[in-house]
């Protein structure tokens, strides 16, 4: 199989960058490892010049020679999805339409639909399924992570306060402090 030239790699980078910025949900059809490999090789979250990309790829060829082959297969999946979206004239800015359009395109369907069995339903109502598919970011979003930790701490604090309040004896009508 012929090697991908730097110009072709730049074209791939530009397409992946467009998809990353406009419709990151497309990446959800890939496994987390495929997404991380794609980010490591192509760096779609960064605007790279041809020289910067060539330098980056040269360094990766020395340290991880098989990465380009793995990512090439992954890129073809993304490229097929993009072509299908273009054929059906699905706007990349409409994330719901893109999500609906890519769902049947994932032949591997890694993310299995799950139904919560304890959800009460009306008789004759179809079971509801929830699909979860991660979109891996190449770098940790420190701001978002700190917000999650703060929310977790607040939740734990509220539980602690609620537990300690329920441990206190309730004031009865006989208690003079109740008034």
C-alpha positions as a LaTeX table, in Angstrom:
\begin{tabular}{lrrr}
\hline
Residue & $x$ (\AA) & $y$ (\AA) & $z$ (\AA) \\
\hline
Unk1 & 0.00 & 0.00 & 0.00 \\
Unk2 & 1.42 & 3.41 & $-0.89$ \\
Unk3 & 2.52 & 5.77 & 1.83 \\
Unk4 & 0.58 & 8.93 & 2.48 \\
Unk5 & 2.46 & 12.02 & 1.37 \\
Unk6 & 2.82 & 15.09 & 3.54 \\
Unk7 & 0.34 & 16.97 & 1.33 \\
Unk8 & $-2.20$ & 14.17 & 1.72 \\
Unk9 & $-1.55$ & 14.14 & 5.46 \\
Unk10 & $-2.13$ & 17.91 & 5.57 \\
Unk11 & $-5.44$ & 17.42 & 3.71 \\
Unk12 & $-6.41$ & 14.76 & 6.25 \\
Unk13 & $-5.43$ & 17.05 & 9.10 \\
Unk14 & $-7.56$ & 19.87 & 7.68 \\
Unk15 & $-10.59$ & 17.60 & 7.25 \\
Unk16 & $-10.20$ & 16.17 & 10.76 \\
Unk17 & $-9.78$ & 19.69 & 12.14 \\
Unk18 & $-12.96$ & 20.82 & 10.40 \\
Unk19 & $-14.87$ & 17.84 & 11.78 \\
Unk20 & $-13.39$ & 18.31 & 15.27 \\
Unk21 & $-14.46$ & 21.95 & 15.35 \\
Unk22 & $-17.82$ & 21.62 & 13.59 \\
Unk23 & $-19.11$ & 18.15 & 14.48 \\
Unk24 & $-17.05$ & 16.36 & 17.13 \\
Unk25 & $-19.91$ & 13.87 & 17.56 \\
Unk26 & $-18.60$ & 12.12 & 14.43 \\
Unk27 & $-15.62$ & 10.92 & 16.47 \\
Unk28 & $-17.96$ & 9.03 & 18.79 \\
Unk29 & $-18.19$ & 6.10 & 16.39 \\
Unk30 & $-14.54$ & 5.36 & 17.15 \\
Unk31 & $-13.28$ & 3.60 & 20.26 \\
Unk32 & $-11.55$ & 5.81 & 22.81 \\
Unk33 & $-8.17$ & 4.31 & 21.86 \\
Unk34 & $-8.77$ & 5.02 & 18.16 \\
Unk35 & $-9.71$ & 8.60 & 19.02 \\
Unk36 & $-6.55$ & 9.09 & 21.12 \\
Unk37 & $-4.39$ & 7.59 & 18.36 \\
Unk38 & $-6.05$ & 9.89 & 15.83 \\
Unk39 & $-5.40$ & 12.90 & 18.06 \\
Unk40 & $-1.80$ & 11.86 & 18.62 \\
Unk41 & $-1.03$ & 11.53 & 14.92 \\
Unk42 & $-3.21$ & 14.19 & 13.29 \\
Unk43 & $-3.72$ & 16.70 & 16.13 \\
Unk44 & $-7.08$ & 17.95 & 14.81 \\
Unk45 & $-7.47$ & 20.28 & 17.79 \\
Unk46 & $-4.50$ & 22.38 & 16.58 \\
Unk47 & $-4.01$ & 24.47 & 13.45 \\
Unk48 & $-0.73$ & 23.15 & 12.01 \\
Unk49 & 1.23 & 24.36 & 9.02 \\
Unk50 & 2.63 & 21.88 & 6.52 \\
Unk51 & 6.13 & 22.22 & 8.06 \\
Unk52 & 4.85 & 21.73 & 11.62 \\
Unk53 & 2.85 & 18.68 & 10.60 \\
Unk54 & 5.81 & 17.19 & 8.69 \\
Unk55 & 8.07 & 17.68 & 11.71 \\
Unk56 & 5.48 & 16.12 & 14.03 \\
Unk57 & 5.01 & 13.12 & 11.73 \\
Unk58 & 8.75 & 12.59 & 11.34 \\
Unk59 & 9.11 & 12.40 & 15.12 \\
Unk60 & 6.24 & 9.93 & 15.41 \\
Unk61 & 7.65 & 7.70 & 12.65 \\
Unk62 & 10.75 & 7.21 & 14.79 \\
Unk63 & 9.00 & 6.59 & 18.10 \\
Unk64 & 5.75 & 4.92 & 16.96 \\
Unk65 & 6.18 & 3.52 & 13.44 \\
Unk66 & 2.88 & 1.56 & 13.38 \\
Unk67 & 0.72 & 4.47 & 14.51 \\
Unk68 & 0.30 & 5.88 & 11.00 \\
Unk69 & $-1.04$ & 2.54 & 9.74 \\
Unk70 & $-3.54$ & 2.23 & 12.61 \\
Unk71 & $-4.72$ & 5.81 & 12.21 \\
Unk72 & $-5.00$ & 5.37 & 8.43 \\
Unk73 & $-7.66$ & 2.71 & 8.95 \\
Unk74 & $-9.44$ & 4.90 & 11.47 \\
Unk75 & $-9.27$ & 7.88 & 9.11 \\
Unk76 & $-10.98$ & 5.87 & 6.37 \\
Unk77 & $-13.94$ & 5.24 & 8.72 \\
Unk78 & $-14.22$ & 8.97 & 9.47 \\
Unk79 & $-13.84$ & 9.79 & 5.77 \\
Unk80 & $-16.67$ & 7.39 & 4.83 \\
Unk81 & $-18.91$ & 8.97 & 7.46 \\
Unk82 & $-18.08$ & 12.45 & 6.18 \\
Unk83 & $-18.83$ & 11.41 & 2.59 \\
Unk84 & $-22.18$ & 9.96 & 3.66 \\
Unk85 & $-23.07$ & 13.16 & 5.49 \\
Unk86 & $-22.21$ & 15.14 & 2.36 \\
Unk87 & $-24.30$ & 12.82 & 0.15 \\
Unk88 & $-27.34$ & 13.26 & 2.37 \\
Unk89 & $-26.68$ & 16.99 & 2.76 \\
Unk90 & $-26.54$ & 16.84 & 6.57 \\
Unk91 & $-25.20$ & 20.15 & 7.94 \\
Unk92 & $-22.25$ & 19.63 & 10.27 \\
Unk93 & $-23.49$ & 22.41 & 12.54 \\
Unk94 & $-26.67$ & 20.45 & 13.38 \\
Unk95 & $-25.33$ & 18.05 & 16.01 \\
Unk96 & $-28.64$ & 16.21 & 16.44 \\
Unk97 & $-28.90$ & 15.55 & 12.71 \\
Unk98 & $-25.29$ & 14.39 & 12.57 \\
Unk99 & $-25.85$ & 12.07 & 15.56 \\
Unk100 & $-28.93$ & 10.59 & 13.96 \\
Unk101 & $-27.15$ & 10.19 & 10.62 \\
Unk102 & $-24.05$ & 8.44 & 11.99 \\
Unk103 & $-25.90$ & 6.01 & 14.26 \\
Unk104 & $-26.68$ & 3.46 & 11.52 \\
Unk105 & $-23.25$ & 3.99 & 9.90 \\
Unk106 & $-21.30$ & 2.41 & 12.75 \\
Unk107 & $-20.93$ & $-1.22$ & 11.63 \\
Unk108 & $-19.07$ & $-2.13$ & 14.79 \\
Unk109 & $-21.69$ & $-0.56$ & 17.07 \\
Unk110 & $-19.36$ & $-0.66$ & 20.04 \\
Unk111 & $-21.65$ & 1.26 & 22.34 \\
Unk112 & $-24.46$ & $-1.11$ & 23.17 \\
Unk113 & $-27.86$ & 0.28 & 23.93 \\
Unk114 & $-28.86$ & $-0.18$ & 27.54 \\
Unk115 & $-32.34$ & $-0.11$ & 29.05 \\
Unk116 & $-32.91$ & 0.58 & 32.70 \\
Unk117 & $-35.25$ & $-2.20$ & 33.81 \\
Unk118 & $-36.72$ & $-0.29$ & 36.77 \\
Unk119 & $-38.19$ & 2.57 & 34.70 \\
Unk120 & $-41.97$ & 2.37 & 35.02 \\
Unk121 & $-43.67$ & 2.28 & 31.64 \\
Unk122 & $-47.22$ & 2.38 & 30.47 \\
Unk123 & $-48.49$ & $-0.89$ & 29.07 \\
Unk124 & $-47.74$ & $-1.18$ & 25.39 \\
Unk125 & $-45.03$ & 1.47 & 25.55 \\
Unk126 & $-41.77$ & 0.52 & 23.88 \\
Unk127 & $-38.63$ & 0.17 & 25.99 \\
Unk128 & $-36.43$ & 3.23 & 25.97 \\
Unk129 & $-32.79$ & 2.77 & 25.11 \\
Unk130 & $-29.94$ & 5.04 & 26.01 \\
Unk131 & $-26.73$ & 4.99 & 23.98 \\
Unk132 & $-23.53$ & 6.42 & 25.37 \\
Unk133 & $-20.51$ & 7.12 & 23.19 \\
Unk134 & $-17.48$ & 9.04 & 24.43 \\
Unk135 & $-15.75$ & 11.83 & 22.58 \\
Unk136 & $-12.15$ & 11.86 & 23.77 \\
Unk137 & $-10.40$ & 15.18 & 24.13 \\
Unk138 & $-6.66$ & 15.17 & 23.50 \\
Unk139 & $-5.93$ & 17.22 & 26.61 \\
Unk140 & $-7.51$ & 17.42 & 30.02 \\
Unk141 & $-9.89$ & 20.36 & 30.37 \\
Unk142 & $-8.71$ & 21.58 & 33.78 \\
Unk143 & $-11.55$ & 24.09 & 34.14 \\
Unk144 & $-14.20$ & 21.47 & 33.47 \\
Unk145 & $-12.47$ & 18.94 & 35.73 \\
Unk146 & $-12.30$ & 21.46 & 38.59 \\
Unk147 & $-16.00$ & 22.23 & 38.16 \\
Unk148 & $-16.76$ & 18.50 & 38.40 \\
Unk149 & $-14.69$ & 18.18 & 41.59 \\
Unk150 & $-16.43$ & 21.19 & 43.14 \\
Unk151 & $-19.84$ & 19.76 & 42.27 \\
Unk152 & $-18.82$ & 16.41 & 43.78 \\
Unk153 & $-17.60$ & 18.10 & 46.98 \\
Unk154 & $-20.84$ & 20.10 & 47.28 \\
Unk155 & $-22.90$ & 16.95 & 46.77 \\
Unk156 & $-20.93$ & 15.07 & 49.43 \\
Unk157 & $-21.24$ & 18.02 & 51.81 \\
Unk158 & $-25.01$ & 18.17 & 51.27 \\
Unk159 & $-25.28$ & 14.44 & 51.96 \\
Unk160 & $-23.21$ & 14.86 & 55.13 \\
Unk161 & $-25.37$ & 17.76 & 56.34 \\
Unk162 & $-28.54$ & 15.83 & 55.50 \\
Unk163 & $-27.32$ & 12.73 & 57.36 \\
Unk164 & $-26.29$ & 14.70 & 60.45 \\
Unk165 & $-29.61$ & 16.59 & 60.48 \\
Unk166 & $-31.55$ & 13.34 & 60.41 \\
Unk167 & $-29.49$ & 12.05 & 63.37 \\
Unk168 & $-30.61$ & 14.96 & 65.56 \\
Unk169 & $-33.68$ & 14.36 & 67.72 \\
Unk170 & $-36.72$ & 16.19 & 66.45 \\
Unk171 & $-38.23$ & 18.83 & 68.72 \\
Unk172 & $-41.53$ & 17.83 & 70.18 \\
Unk173 & $-44.40$ & 19.98 & 71.38 \\
Unk174 & $-43.32$ & 19.34 & 74.98 \\
Unk175 & $-39.94$ & 20.90 & 74.36 \\
Unk176 & $-39.99$ & 24.59 & 75.37 \\
Unk177 & $-37.32$ & 25.39 & 72.77 \\
Unk178 & $-39.66$ & 24.27 & 69.98 \\
Unk179 & $-41.64$ & 27.50 & 70.17 \\
\hline
\end{tabular}
